[in-house]
Amino acid sequence: MNLPVGEVLQQAISIKEINTKDLVISLLEKKFSGYAVITTDGFDGIEDGAIIFREGLAVAAFYTYDNFSISIYGNTALQHTLNALLSERGVIDIIALSNQQVDLTIAFNDKLKLTVLLDRRQLEKIFPKSFSQDYAKKVLSEVVKEHESRKSVFKRLGLSELGY
């Protein structure tokens, strides 16, 4: 997903070094407009997710399973992205946008929209307690059955050290 170039406020923040829930809450409380992108070593490769904010409300989201070229959008993507914020390895970038840039991004990508705008109170209700691979397994269940991952091929050949 291509997002507008904005002002990079923070880059490559290790998710191990911060409380990610508090980070998202701070963006909501500061009436932030822009997006937070998480890149993580996920279920079976690199995964990217983004939450788009407009004046302190989360208004859109997407999530991509790069190894399988699968993207999900909207409310489902928000759940996957919040889950990824609790994974073991990943980094977050925070990019500020103008409200007009946010509006245009959503206007040209209607499927990104959240059906309910997310504020702090709602975030407290839906933020996961811990990381779960169930999100990825559910989305990727059919694809993973069809395509053997590189990691599993190396493991089957007794070369698991070379796969990752």
C-alpha positions as CSV (number, residue, x, y, z in Angstrom):
1,M,0.0,0.0,0.0
2,N,1.4,3.4,-1.0
3,L,0.9,6.1,1.6
4,P,1.7,9.8,1.2
5,V,5.1,11.1,2.1
6,G,4.8,13.1,5.2
7,E,7.0,14.3,8.0
8,V,8.8,11.4,9.7
9,L,8.4,12.0,13.5
10,Q,10.0,8.8,14.7
11,Q,11.6,6.0,12.8
12,A,12.5,2.4,13.5
13,I,11.3,2.3,17.1
14,S,11.8,-1.2,18.4
15,I,8.6,-2.6,19.8
16,K,10.6,-4.3,22.5
17,E,11.7,-0.9,23.9
18,I,8.3,0.7,24.3
19,N,4.8,0.1,25.5
20,T,3.0,0.0,22.1
21,K,-0.4,0.5,23.6
22,D,0.7,3.7,25.3
23,L,2.2,4.8,22.1
24,V,-1.1,4.5,20.2
25,I,-2.9,6.1,23.1
26,S,-0.5,9.1,23.0
27,L,-1.2,9.5,19.2
28,L,-4.9,9.6,20.0
29,E,-4.6,12.0,22.9
30,K,-2.3,14.4,20.9
31,K,-4.9,14.7,18.1
32,F,-2.4,13.2,15.7
33,S,-3.0,13.2,12.0
34,G,-0.9,10.8,10.0
35,Y,0.0,7.1,10.3
36,A,1.9,4.6,12.3
37,V,3.4,1.7,10.4
38,I,4.6,-1.5,12.0
39,T,6.9,-3.9,10.3
40,T,7.3,-7.2,12.0
41,D,8.9,-10.7,11.6
42,G,5.5,-12.4,11.7
43,F,3.9,-15.8,11.3
44,D,5.8,-16.8,8.1
45,G,7.8,-13.8,7.0
46,I,7.6,-10.0,7.0
47,E,4.3,-8.4,7.8
48,D,3.4,-4.7,7.6
49,G,0.4,-2.9,9.1
50,A,-0.6,0.7,9.3
51,I,-3.2,2.7,11.3
52,I,-4.2,6.0,9.8
53,F,-5.2,8.8,12.2
54,R,-7.1,12.0,11.7
55,E,-7.1,14.5,14.5
56,G,-6.8,11.9,17.2
57,L,-9.1,9.2,15.8
58,A,-8.0,6.1,14.1
59,V,-9.9,6.2,10.8
60,A,-8.4,3.5,8.5
61,A,-6.1,0.5,8.6
62,F,-4.4,-2.1,6.3
63,Y,-2.3,-5.1,7.0
64,T,-0.1,-7.1,4.5
65,Y,1.4,-10.5,4.7
66,D,4.3,-9.8,2.3
67,N,5.4,-13.4,1.8
68,F,2.0,-14.3,0.4
69,S,1.1,-11.0,-1.2
70,I,-2.1,-10.9,0.8
71,S,-3.6,-7.6,2.1
72,I,-6.5,-7.0,4.4
73,Y,-8.2,-3.7,5.1
74,G,-10.5,-1.8,7.5
75,N,-11.6,-3.3,10.8
76,T,-10.0,-6.7,10.3
77,A,-6.7,-5.0,9.4
78,L,-6.9,-2.9,12.6
79,Q,-7.2,-6.1,14.7
80,H,-4.1,-7.6,12.9
81,T,-2.1,-4.4,13.3
82,L,-2.9,-4.1,17.0
83,N,-1.9,-7.7,17.5
84,A,1.4,-7.1,15.6
85,L,2.2,-4.3,18.0
86,L,2.7,-7.1,20.6
87,S,4.9,-9.4,18.6
88,E,8.4,-10.3,19.6
89,R,10.3,-8.4,16.8
90,G,9.3,-5.4,14.9
91,V,9.7,-1.6,14.4
92,I,7.3,1.3,14.2
93,D,7.5,4.4,12.1
94,I,5.3,7.5,12.9
95,I,4.6,9.8,10.0
96,A,2.6,13.1,10.3
97,L,0.3,14.1,7.5
98,S,-2.0,17.0,7.0
99,N,-5.7,16.4,7.4
100,Q,-6.1,16.9,3.6
101,Q,-3.5,14.2,2.9
102,V,-5.4,11.8,5.3
103,D,-8.7,12.6,3.6
104,L,-7.3,12.0,0.1
105,T,-5.6,8.7,1.1
106,I,-9.0,7.4,2.4
107,A,-10.9,8.9,-0.6
108,F,-8.8,6.9,-3.0
109,N,-8.7,3.8,-0.9
110,D,-12.2,3.5,0.5
111,K,-11.7,-0.1,1.7
112,L,-9.2,1.2,4.3
113,K,-11.9,2.9,6.3
114,L,-12.9,1.7,9.7
115,T,-16.6,1.4,10.3
116,V,-16.3,2.9,13.8
117,L,-13.7,5.6,14.5
118,L,-11.4,4.5,17.2
119,D,-10.8,6.7,20.2
120,R,-9.0,5.9,23.5
121,R,-12.0,4.3,25.2
122,Q,-12.6,1.9,22.3
123,L,-8.9,1.2,22.0
124,E,-8.8,0.1,25.6
125,K,-11.6,-2.4,24.9
126,I,-10.1,-4.0,21.8
127,F,-6.3,-3.8,22.4
128,P,-5.1,-7.5,22.7
129,K,-3.7,-8.7,26.0
130,S,-0.9,-10.6,24.2
131,F,0.4,-11.5,20.8
132,S,-1.4,-14.3,19.0
133,Q,-0.5,-16.1,15.7
134,D,-4.2,-17.0,15.3
135,Y,-4.8,-13.9,13.3
136,A,-2.3,-14.9,10.7
137,K,-3.3,-18.6,10.7
138,K,-6.9,-17.7,10.0
139,V,-6.1,-15.4,7.1
140,L,-3.3,-17.6,5.7
141,S,-4.8,-21.0,6.3
142,E,-5.7,-21.8,2.7
143,V,-2.5,-20.2,1.2
144,V,-0.2,-21.9,3.6
145,K,-1.7,-25.3,2.7
146,E,-1.1,-24.5,-1.0
147,H,2.4,-23.1,-0.8
148,E,5.1,-24.7,1.3
149,S,7.0,-22.0,3.1
150,R,10.7,-21.5,2.5
151,K,11.3,-22.2,6.2
152,S,9.5,-25.5,6.1
153,V,11.4,-26.6,2.9
154,F,14.7,-26.0,4.6
155,K,13.5,-27.7,7.8
156,R,12.3,-30.8,5.8
157,L,15.7,-31.0,4.1
158,G,17.6,-30.8,7.4
159,L,19.0,-27.3,6.6
160,S,16.9,-25.2,9.0
161,E,19.9,-23.0,9.9
162,L,20.1,-21.8,6.3
163,G,16.4,-20.9,6.0
164,Y,16.5,-18.1,8.5
